[in-house]
């Protein structure tokens, strides 16, 4: 009976220790949700912009008084399209690092329980995976910050077609 209560005490203590990584998993999940929503938003803006440009070029080809006006619209479209693709890449990178961070945290919690139940000394591995997860999470946030700052570059190009804010 004493061995069973000792095992329950180990599991209870491990649950207490694993609370911080579980809270971090919740933060990572929230970040992934925000990033996936941003990725969807950017993709929809890109698709709408391409459809509008195609419609404008088909229906109003005679509306362009000069070739230079036509080239100006195409140049602005290409510049905005390039920036949107860069934002997509930055968001995908942020998502990849956030997911890797979540995977490392999950591994960390699993190793905590393995160590508690088997009596193995896993403290170095747990610390290393937690630090690696934190680094991945920070890199993810840096990519997210870079994507947020890149959004303002699009506004500097001025309105393209009817999209003032992308």
Secondary structure, 3 states (H helix, E strand, C coil): CHHHHHHHHHHHHHHHHCHHHHHHHHHHHHHHHHHHHHHHHHHHHHHHHHHHHHHHHHHCHHHCCCHHHHHHHHHHHHHHHHHHHHHHHHHHHHHHHHHHHHHHHHHHHHHHHHHHHHCCCCHHHHHHHHHHHHHHHHHHHHHHHHHHHHHHHHHHCCCECCECCC
